[in-house]
Amino acid sequence: MYLTREEERIYEGEEGWAYQIAMKILVKLGDLFEADRLIPIDSAHVSGVSYKTIGDAAIEFLEALNKAGAKSKVRSTANPAGIDYNHLEEMATLPKLHEKQTEILRLYRSIGIDPILTCTPYYIRKPKEGAHLAWAESSTVIYANSVLHSWTNREGGPSALAAALIGKTPDYGIHKPENRKAEVSVKIETDLRNEVEFGALGAYLGKILKDEIPFFEGLPHPEETWLKHLGAAMASTGMSSLFYPCSSCPKSSDRLETLSVDKGDLKNAFESLSTTNEDPDMVYIGCPHCSFEEVKEVAQRIKGRKVKDGVKLWICTSRHVRRKADNFVKIIEAAGGKVISDTCAVVTWLKEINVDVLMTNSAKTVYYAPTMNRVETIFASLDQCIKAACQK
């Protein structure tokens, strides 16, 4: 991979160990995927923030970067952590948990990574169309490429952090126009009416497509939330980083493989996502983190009702959206729900707060929670979730 003189200086360690190790990560990644150069990025989004998922080894690495004086070269944000410090009564109280999580956030902040702690950073600052990014977190990558028309590969936590420190990323994959062409035509032969049906479709397609890029035929003009759930599910069960929600898109050839999805396929996919039909201990909305409109919608459906005894109702979003939606937050919390920020059900500790059965409208959550959180899951629409959480 070609390096400029300045990039070579960094690679040789003339700017210090922290930037040298970051450059070596990027060069190794570039060599692996046959990139010919590094390209500037507008922003980075780093995953690997929750102490639950990264543990002590990552803390030691962040400490080393901090001692070496590492600073982000571009605007950089961070994924959800393991705790909402404004709702500690809802969080697990494991030994040293709060101390360790606080240290992780301090280290990221000192490096110049903004701890906004959300998987939907585009609700806070939307990247420009065509902007090159280095974003980790699969759901935000596929959303950025497919809905916002920005350009980012599916980074890992270390490579996104390295890109933040250098301000560049290797030019391969989705950064190159020839790799953004649709490879499969997906014909939708049934009506899709809400976010869970889009999520079920995404979970079904992710397993089949792997990393192939689909474009959709017969898809109605969906709401933004529905596309968010479609992409999050596709990126969970598969490795796709891009989809086209309509047929007007660049194609790899005129004769693409065709895949049809009918009502039976969708029904089977939907039903396969639940692991139990027991009553839930927790009803969870907000994976990916809720938009302002989603918080508003929950508030409108819950207004005047009360959350059942013995059931936790969590609505997860960023602090930014929570502040904007303050009037709706008050309605939800007056009913007994909790509008949680900075974390989510997947990256926090559920068994330790006595959650055994989780109901959610997120296909991503029901895919990950049984293994990452050791809980049973129920996949259900927002209406069904509110009904299960609240008294009549």
Secondary structure, DSSP 8 states (H G I E B T S, - for coil): ----HHHHHHHTTTT-HHHHHHHHHHHHHHHHTT---EEE-SEEEE---SHHHHHHHHHHHHHHHHHTT---SSEEEE---S--GGGGGGS---TTHHHHHHHHHHHHHHHT-B----S-GGGTS---TT-BEEE-SHHHHHHHHHTS--B-----HHHHHHHHHHTEEES-GGGSGGGSSB-EEEEE-S---SHHHHHHHHHHHHHHHTT--EEEES-----HHHHHHHHHHHHHHS-----BSSS-S-BS-SS-EEEEE-HHHHHHHHHHT----S--SEEEEEEEEE-HHHHHHHHHHHTT--B-TT-EEEEEE-HHHHHHTHHHHHHHHHTT-EEEES--TTTS-SGGGT--EEEES-HHHHHHHHHHT--EEEE--HHHHHHHHB--
